[in-house]
């Protein structure tokens, strides 16, 4: 292993972490309908947990409505049950062929709760980035200990790792600010 491998591996892991944070944020409800709110719910389909987006077409015909049309009509009841039991706080309405999810206005209290959830998810993302940083720095120190790099290269690499970590944490902070603004917007 060399420094390039360590930094490349670290970059890949940090990008995955950022993408995961973005994905989790997209599932947090704001004032408008989005398929991302429900597409990653797991529905028991013939005994196997299956993502909703793999079972049905999800559309948003208007800003306050999500329509779910299962490809297999027998899955309708399971989808409806899963949505009812989720933490979305939305009551599904079925017409026998599709499920409509009307999004009610968010109360101020619910908006504050969602902001707290957003901050919690962001902190989990920051912790994951710091863990990746720790692993990369340990790898760099091991390279120096094994005499594969010089002390100067170690310090330079540690600074690069730290700078990358701070840059990615700033990305998470920017995403949080944007999501908070979106949630609190009436």
N, C-alpha and C positions, 0 to 999 in steps of 0.2 A: 504494500500500500504506500502511496505517496500523497503529497499535499493536494495535488490536483484531484485525486480520487476522493479525498476527504471533503473538499469544498464542493465538488460536483454532487456527491451524495447528500451533503447538507442542504444545498440549494434545492434538490429534488424533494427532499422531505419537507422543507419549508414551504415550497409551492403547494404540495399536497395539503399541508395544514391550512394554508390560506384558502384554498379551494373548499376545504371542509367547512371552514368558518362561514364562507359565503353561502354554501349550500344550506347550512343550518339557519342562517339569517333569512334566507328566502322562504323558509317554512314558517317564519314568525309572521303572524297576521298583522296586516296594516289596514287602513281604511278601504282598500280596494281589492277586488277579487284577483286571485292569481292561481294558476294550476299548481304552482309550487307548494301551496298550502296543504294539498292533499296527496300529491303524486307519490310521495315516499312513505305513505301509510302502508303497513303490511296487513293484508287481508288473508284469513285462512281460506285457501282455495283448494278443495279436495285434500285437506289435511296438511297442505304445504303453505307456509307464510309466503305470500307473493305481493310484490309492490303493486299498488293501485294503478300506476301508469302502465304496467304490463298487462292489466286485466281490462282496462277501459279507456275510452277516449275522454279526455278532460278538456272542456272548453269554458271560456268566459264570455258569454254573449253580451253582457253589460258589466259595468264596474262593481255591481253589488250582487252578482250571481255567478255561481260555478255550476256547470252541468256535467254530470258524469254518465256516460253511456257505456255499460259493460258490453264486451264482445260476446260474452256468454251470459244470457239472461238468468241462468240459475245462480250466478254469483251476486245478483242484485241484493238479496237479503243479507249476505255476509258483508258486502260493502257498506250497506246502510248501518249494520250493527257496529262495524269497526269505526265508522265516522262518529256515531253516537257515543261510543266509549272513549274516543280520543279527547285530548285536552283542548280541542279547537273551540268548543263552546258554540257549535253550530248544530241546529236540528235539521237532519236531512228529510226531504220530502220526496217520496217515490210515487211515480205514476205507472209503475209496472214495467216500463221500458228504460227509464232513466231516473237519475236521482238529481234533484235540484237542491243546491245549498245557498239559500239567501243569506247574505252577510248583513247582520244587523250593525247599526252604528256602535262603535266602541265607546264605552263609558270612560270617563276620566280615570276612574280607579283601575279599569282593565288596561288602559294605555300605560299607566305607571307600572303595573305588573309586567307588561310586555317589555318595557324599557329595562326593568330589573333582570328579566330573563335574557335580554340581549347583552347586558353588561356581564352576566354570569358566563354566557357562551364565549364572549370576547376574552374574558379572563382565562377560561380553559384553553383558548387558542394561544394566548400569550404564554401560558405555562408550557404548552406543548413546544412552542418555539424555543423557550429557554432550555427545555430538556434536550432539544436537538443541538442547541449551542453547546451545552455541557458535554454531550457526547463527542462533538467535533473537536472541542478544545482538549478533551482527554485523548483523542486519537492523535492530535498534533503533538501533545506532550510525550506520548508514547513514541512517536517517530523521533523526537529529539533524544529521548532516553536511549533508544536503540541506535543512536548515532546515524540516523538516515537523513537528518536535516541539522542545520546549525542552530545555535541559540537565536541568532538574528532572524532566521527564517521562521522560527517558532513564534517570536514576538510579532512579526509581520503577519503571520497566518492567524494568530489569536486576534489581532486587531481587525483583520478582514472578517473573521467569524463574528466578532462583536458588532461590526458595522452592518453586516447583513442582517443580523438579528434585530438590531434597532430599526433598520429600514422596514423589515416585515412587521414589527410591532406597530410602527407608524401606520402601515397599511391597514392593520386591524383597527387601530384607533379611528382612522378616517372612515372605514366601513361602519363602525359603531355610530359615529356622529351622523352619518347619512341615514342609517336605519332609525335612530332615535327621532330625527327630524321627520322622517316618513311616518313613524308611529304616532307622534304627537300632533301631526297635521290633521285638522278637523275638516 
